[in-house]
């Protein structure tokens, strides 16, 4: 009996979710936490909009960046994903992920992420 109670105590104390993680979840799920999460999402979606519109203004075809921070840019005709990646890096300093790393369907695209500070996104748009 004592052995069973000791095992139960040990399981509850050490095998559960860490106390700090539980308190973090409680804070994130509170009304104030939910509001803060929504503000963070809004901030990054605005970054994605700026990125998408800046690229589109140069004539590049863009997809995404509306419900997620990822903007997919179609490589100009004749360029592979890796060639487009190199061209963007060398001419603008912008680092993306060649679409081909996501499989055959990603070939011909570059994935950009709008999770940086707003100032960096605005500077990147000016470099196009």
C-alpha positions as semicolon CSV with decimal commas, in nm:
position;residue;x (nm);y (nm);z (nm)
1;X;0,000;0,000;0,000
2;X;0,272;0,249;0,095
3;X;0,471;0,154;-0,214
4;X;0,169;0,228;-0,436
5;X;0,113;0,564;-0,269
6;X;0,481;0,653;-0,311
7;X;0,464;0,569;-0,684
8;X;0,151;0,782;-0,721
9;X;0,317;1,077;-0,542
10;X;0,628;1,039;-0,756
11;X;0,423;1,025;-1,077
12;X;0,223;1,335;-0,990
13;X;0,525;1,532;-0,875
14;X;0,779;1,447;-1,145
15;X;0,604;1,307;-1,452
16;X;0,349;1,579;-1,511
17;X;0,385;1,900;-1,704
18;X;0,631;2,136;-1,538
19;X;0,474;2,392;-1,307
20;X;0,626;2,681;-1,500
21;X;0,478;2,547;-1,826
22;X;0,135;2,515;-1,664
23;X;0,148;2,875;-1,545
24;X;0,264;2,988;-1,890
25;X;-0,034;2,811;-2,048
26;X;-0,272;2,969;-1,797
27;X;-0,130;3,314;-1,877
28;X;-0,149;3,256;-2,254
29;X;-0,509;3,136;-2,233
30;X;-0,624;3,424;-2,013
31;X;-0,811;3,713;-2,180
32;X;-0,499;3,933;-2,154
33;X;-0,283;3,655;-2,298
34;X;-0,524;3,600;-2,586
35;X;-0,522;3,974;-2,661
36;X;-0,143;3,980;-2,666
37;X;-0,129;3,675;-2,896
38;X;-0,372;3,845;-3,136
39;X;-0,155;4,158;-3,141
40;X;0,155;3,952;-3,225
41;X;-0,029;3,772;-3,507
42;X;-0,158;4,106;-3,640
43;X;0,196;4,251;-3,635
44;X;0,345;3,966;-3,839
45;X;0,055;3,954;-4,084
46;X;0,111;4,325;-4,148
47;X;0,479;4,247;-4,212
48;X;0,371;3,981;-4,462
49;X;0,137;4,228;-4,633
50;X;0,418;4,482;-4,669
51;X;0,650;4,216;-4,809
52;X;0,389;4,080;-5,050
53;X;0,287;4,424;-5,177
54;X;0,647;4,540;-5,210
55;X;0,740;4,238;-5,420
56;X;0,421;4,257;-5,626
57;X;0,497;4,621;-5,708
58;X;0,817;4,506;-5,880
59;X;0,620;4,273;-6,105
60;X;0,692;3,952;-5,917
61;X;0,402;3,714;-5,862
62;X;0,340;3,648;-5,492
63;X;0,120;3,405;-5,305
64;X;0,032;3,370;-4,938
65;X;0,111;3,614;-4,662
66;X;-0,258;3,669;-4,592
67;X;-0,329;3,412;-4,321
68;X;0,030;3,319;-4,243
69;X;0,367;3,494;-4,229
70;X;0,495;3,303;-4,534
71;X;0,510;3,472;-4,874
72;X;0,582;3,255;-5,177
73;X;0,742;3,437;-5,469
74;X;0,733;3,291;-5,821
75;X;1,080;3,289;-5,975
76;X;1,113;3,490;-6,295
77;X;1,092;3,274;-6,606
78;X;1,399;3,066;-6,668
79;X;1,527;3,069;-6,308
80;X;1,522;2,766;-6,081
81;X;1,443;2,802;-5,712
82;X;1,812;2,795;-5,627
83;X;1,905;3,046;-5,898
84;X;1,631;3,280;-5,777
85;X;1,750;3,233;-5,418
86;X;2,104;3,334;-5,520
87;X;1,985;3,630;-5,725
88;X;1,772;3,765;-5,437
89;X;2,053;3,715;-5,189
90;X;2,317;3,884;-5,405
91;X;2,105;4,173;-5,529
92;X;1,901;4,254;-5,217
93;X;2,059;4,068;-4,925
94;X;1,727;3,892;-4,864
95;X;1,749;3,529;-4,759
96;X;1,462;3,299;-4,841
97;X;1,414;2,926;-4,874
98;X;1,426;2,781;-5,225
99;X;1,091;2,617;-5,289
100;X;1,253;2,299;-5,417
101;X;1,350;2,201;-5,062
102;X;0,976;2,149;-5,001
103;X;0,950;1,903;-5,290
104;X;0,889;1,908;-5,662
105;X;0,581;2,131;-5,631
106;X;0,794;2,404;-5,471
107;X;1,035;2,426;-5,764
108;X;1,027;2,769;-5,923
109;X;0,937;2,950;-5,600
110;X;1,113;3,118;-5,309
111;X;0,956;3,120;-4,962
112;X;1,006;3,431;-4,754
113;X;0,912;3,468;-4,388
114;X;0,782;3,795;-4,242
115;X;0,876;3,725;-3,879
116;X;1,145;3,990;-3,854
117;X;1,120;4,335;-3,699
118;X;0,908;4,581;-3,900
119;X;1,211;4,800;-3,973
120;X;1,390;4,507;-4,140
121;X;1,085;4,421;-4,349
122;X;1,052;4,784;-4,461
123;X;1,424;4,800;-4,544
124;X;1,399;4,475;-4,742
125;X;1,106;4,612;-4,942
126;X;1,312;4,923;-5,029
127;X;1,592;4,698;-5,160
128;X;1,372;4,542;-5,429
